[in-house]
Amino acid sequence: MSGATIVLMWEARAAEGRGGELLEWARARSAELSREPARRELLRAPQDRVLVMTWWPDASYGDDLPELPEPDAALITRAVHRWRFEAVE
C-alpha cells in the first residue's frame, strides 16, 4: 500500500463536563505533532466525544506516523480509540 494516503483517527470521550477541555487539549496536541499532516480535522459529538483525523499522503499502514498521545486519565472516561484507514476516491 505504499503511496497511499493514510488517515489516522483518534477518538476519546471526556470525563463528565470536560468536553470543552478535552477539545482544547486535542487541538493543542494536534498542533504539536512532530510533522505537519496534509490535512487535519477536529470534531466533537454527543457524550463529550472528541475526534481528530489527520491525513498523511504517500504513506502505508505500517509507517511510523505522528499520533496524539493519551490525555491525562482524569480528563477521559476510557482509553483512547485509534484507527488507521486508507483514503479512497
Protein Blocks (a to p, Z undefined) as FASTA:
>chain_A
ZZiacdddddddddehilmmmmmmmmmmmmmpfbdcfbdcddddehhiacdddddehiaf
klccdddddddfklpmbdcddddddddZZ
